[in-house]
């Protein structure tokens, strides 16, 4: 983070002083999901209430197509969102939530910011990894393991006659020795997507990087984390048939192993990328 991004870390909003910034951008990921954000009102820039600044949301996500706000939260946050100069969200369902509950009929659907950069950008970072553990292997990036997902991964291993590499964050069980719980670096994690022969994932960003790197993949249904974001992305790219909830024992994998029309995917992605960048440019004027 410090070397490649160099962020300014602010530990509390009161550390920000009036006049330091002209524009505040909210987003992305599930920043508007109360269960994931401590004081949800601050995700709507409550701390800037008395400041003369420009406010916009880029690819903000509710994480689900069902509203998870209390009436009190909704009342405060809808009033705060009315002060935004421009609003964009990451899922089609979020456009409806903004219209139905927050009185923002002008919210637009844009790409996750990870997709505003090219695969080449991430490949350059991957090349800096000292380890490349996924070369010639299937990448397993599964955030919420269960027997059904393990079964599907085993089937893919059988179809391809290849072993898999698990790039998930190691188990958080503190009884497991520390050396077995080391999180891979971002560079190594990116190298796994760059090198994989096939990807099995239940992660939104696992799907994003599979698309950017043109990797055949299966998206495992993960309702607990919210399916709307994965479904919205893959529908826009014509890839919603890659979502799998289970496999028939007789499935030979021919469909999932067949080639993806990446020319069509890239054309759709390019159109959405243009609209997303145009939103940012107009919002920042």
C-alpha positions in Angstrom: 0.0 0.0 0.0 2.7 2.5 1.0 4.9 1.8 -2.0 2.3 1.5 -4.8 -0.5 3.7 -3.5 0.9 6.1 -0.9 -2.4 6.8 0.9 -2.9 9.4 3.6 -4.3 7.5 6.6 -6.9 9.4 8.6 -7.8 7.7 11.9 -10.8 9.9 12.6 -12.9 12.3 10.5 -12.2 15.2 12.9 -8.5 15.0 11.8 -9.7 16.5 8.5 -9.8 20.3 8.4 -12.1 22.5 6.5 -10.4 23.8 3.3 -8.0 20.8 3.0 -10.0 19.3 0.1 -12.4 20.6 -2.5 -14.0 17.3 -3.4 -15.0 14.2 -1.4 -15.6 10.9 -3.3 -17.4 8.0 -1.6 -16.9 4.5 -2.8 -16.7 1.8 -3.8 -17.4 -1.7 -2.7 -20.0 -2.2 0.1 -19.4 1.2 1.6 -23.2 1.8 2.0 -23.9 -1.5 3.8 -24.6 -0.7 7.5 -23.4 -4.1 8.7 -19.9 -3.4 7.1 -19.5 0.3 8.0 -19.4 1.5 11.6 -21.3 4.8 11.5 -23.1 4.6 8.2 -23.9 8.3 8.2 -20.2 9.1 7.7 -20.3 6.9 4.5 -22.7 9.7 3.3 -20.2 12.4 4.3 -22.0 13.6 7.4 -18.7 15.0 8.7 -18.7 17.5 5.8 -22.2 18.8 6.5 -21.1 22.4 7.2 -18.4 22.5 4.5 -18.6 24.1 1.1 -17.3 21.1 -0.9 -18.3 19.0 -3.8 -19.6 15.6 -2.9 -20.0 12.6 -5.2 -20.3 8.8 -5.0 -18.4 6.6 -7.4 -19.5 2.9 -7.6 -20.9 2.9 -4.1 -22.5 -0.4 -3.2 -25.2 -1.5 -0.8 -23.9 -5.1 -1.3 -27.4 -6.5 -1.6 -30.7 -5.7 -3.4 -32.5 -5.6 0.0 -32.4 -2.5 2.1 -30.7 -3.1 5.4 -31.2 0.3 7.0 -33.2 1.1 10.1 -35.8 3.9 9.6 -33.6 6.3 11.6 -30.6 5.5 9.4 -32.6 5.9 6.2 -34.0 9.3 7.3 -30.5 10.7 8.0 -28.7 9.1 5.1 -31.3 10.1 2.5 -31.1 13.7 3.6 -27.3 13.5 3.4 -27.4 12.0 -0.1 -29.6 14.8 -1.4 -26.6 17.1 -0.9 -24.4 15.0 -3.3 -23.6 16.7 -6.6 -23.5 13.3 -8.4 -24.3 9.7 -7.5 -23.2 6.5 -9.1 -23.5 3.0 -7.9 -21.9 -0.4 -8.7 -25.1 -2.5 -9.3 -28.2 -2.1 -11.3 -30.2 -3.0 -8.1 -28.6 -0.1 -6.3 -30.0 2.3 -8.9 -33.5 1.2 -7.8 -32.6 1.4 -4.1 -31.4 5.0 -4.6 -34.6 5.9 -6.4 -37.1 4.1 -4.2 -35.6 4.8 -0.7 -33.2 7.8 -1.0 -35.0 10.0 -3.5 -32.1 10.0 -6.0 -33.6 9.1 -9.3 -30.5 10.3 -11.0 -28.1 7.6 -9.7 -26.2 5.8 -12.5 -24.6 2.4 -12.8 -20.8 2.4 -13.3 -18.0 0.0 -13.2 -16.1 -1.1 -10.1 -12.9 1.1 -10.1 -10.7 -2.0 -10.4 -12.0 -2.3 -14.0 -11.0 1.2 -14.9 -7.5 -0.1 -15.2 -6.2 -2.6 -17.7 -5.0 -6.1 -17.2 -1.5 -4.9 -18.2 -1.5 -2.6 -15.2 -2.1 -5.5 -12.8 0.3 -7.8 -14.7 3.1 -5.3 -14.1 2.5 -5.6 -10.4 2.2 -9.4 -10.6 5.6 -9.5 -12.3 7.2 -8.0 -9.2 6.1 -11.0 -7.1 9.0 -13.1 -5.9 6.7 -16.2 -5.9 4.3 -17.4 -8.6 2.5 -20.3 -7.0 -0.3 -20.7 -9.5 1.5 -21.3 -12.7 -0.2 -24.2 -14.6 -2.8 -24.6 -11.9 -6.4 -23.9 -11.1 -6.9 -20.9 -8.9 -9.3 -21.3 -6.0 -10.3 -18.0 -4.4 -13.2 -18.9 -2.3 -14.1 -16.6 0.7 -16.8 -18.8 2.3 -15.9 -22.5 2.0 -18.5 -25.2 2.3 -18.8 -28.8 1.1 -20.7 -27.8 -2.1 -18.0 -25.4 -3.2 -15.3 -27.9 -2.4 -17.1 -30.5 -4.5 -17.2 -28.1 -7.5 -13.5 -27.3 -7.2 -12.8 -31.1 -7.1 -14.8 -31.5 -10.2 -12.9 -28.8 -12.1 -9.6 -30.4 -10.9 -10.9 -33.7 -12.5 -12.0 -32.1 -15.7 -8.7 -30.4 -16.3 -6.5 -33.0 -14.6 -4.7 -30.2 -12.8 -4.2 -29.4 -9.1 -5.5 -26.1 -7.5 -3.8 -23.4 -5.5 -5.8 -21.7 -2.8 -5.2 -17.9 -2.8 -7.7 -17.1 -0.1 -6.8 -15.3 3.2 -5.6 -18.1 5.5 -7.8 -19.4 8.2 -8.2 -16.9 11.1 -8.2 -19.6 13.7 -5.6 -18.5 16.2 -4.9 -22.1 17.2 -3.3 -22.6 13.8 0.4 -21.8 13.8 1.1 -18.3 12.7 3.4 -19.3 9.8 0.5 -21.1 8.2 -1.7 -18.0 8.4 0.5 -15.6 6.4 -1.6 -13.5 4.0 -0.2 -13.4 0.4 1.0 -10.1 -0.8 -1.1 -8.2 -3.3 1.5 -8.8 -5.9 1.5 -12.5 -5.3 -2.3 -12.5 -5.2 -2.5 -10.7 -8.6 0.1 -13.2 -10.0 -2.3 -16.0 -9.2 -4.9 -14.5 -11.5 -2.3 -13.7 -14.2 -1.0 -17.3 -14.2 -4.1 -19.4 -13.5 -5.4 -21.9 -16.1 -8.9 -21.6 -14.6 -10.5 -19.7 -11.7 -13.1 -21.0 -9.2 -14.3 -18.1 -7.0 -17.2 -16.8 -4.9 -15.7 -13.4 -4.8 -16.9 -10.3 -6.8 -13.3 -9.1 -7.3 -12.3 -12.7 -8.1 -14.8 -12.4 -11.0 -13.4 -9.0 -11.9 -9.8 -10.1 -12.3 -10.8 -13.3 -14.1 -12.5 -11.1 -16.7 -9.6 -8.6 -16.9 -7.1 -11.4 -17.4 -9.3 -13.4 -19.8 -9.4 -16.5 -17.6 -12.1 -19.1 -17.9 -13.9 -19.1 -14.5 -16.8 -20.4 -12.5 -18.5 -17.9 -10.1 -19.9 -19.8 -7.1 -23.1 -18.4 -5.7 -22.5 -16.7 -2.4 -25.8 -15.3 -1.1 -24.4 -14.6 2.3 -22.2 -11.8 1.0 -24.8 -10.7 -1.5 -25.3 -11.9 -5.1 -26.5 -8.7 -6.7 -23.0 -7.3 -7.4 -21.8 -10.4 -9.1 -25.0 -10.9 -11.0 -25.1 -7.3 -12.1 -21.5 -7.3 -13.4 -21.8 -10.6 -15.2 -25.1 -9.8 -16.8 -23.7 -6.6 -18.2 -20.8 -8.6 -19.7 -23.0 -11.4 -21.0 -21.3 -13.8 -18.6 -24.1 -14.5 -16.1 -24.1 -18.2 -17.3 -20.8 -18.6 -15.4 -22.7 -18.4 -12.0 -23.0 -21.9 -10.6 -25.0 -23.0 -7.5 -24.3 -26.7 -7.9 -23.2 -29.3 -10.5 -25.0 -32.3 -11.8 -22.9 -35.5 -11.1 -23.1 -36.3 -14.8 -21.8 -32.8 -15.9 -18.6 -33.4 -17.9 -17.6 -29.7 -17.8 -17.7 -29.2 -21.5 -19.7 -26.0 -21.3 -17.6 -24.4 -18.6 -14.3 -25.4 -20.3 -15.4 -24.1 -23.7 -14.0 -20.8 -24.7 -15.5 -17.4 -23.7 -16.1 -14.9 -26.5 -13.6 -12.3 -25.1 -14.0 -10.0 -28.0 -17.7 -9.6 -27.1 -16.8 -9.2 -23.4 -14.2 -6.6 -24.1 -16.5 -4.6 -26.3 -19.1 -4.5 -23.5 -16.5 -3.6 -21.0 -15.1 -0.9 -23.1 -18.5 0.7 -23.5 -19.1 0.6 -19.7 -15.6 1.9 -19.0 -16.2 4.9 -21.3 -19.5 5.7 -19.5 -17.9 5.4 -16.1 -15.0 7.7 -16.9 -17.3 10.2 -18.5 -19.4 10.2 -15.2 -16.3 11.0 -13.2 -15.1 13.7 -15.5 -18.5 15.4 -15.6 -18.9 15.0 -11.8 -15.5 16.6 -11.1 -16.0 19.6 -13.3 
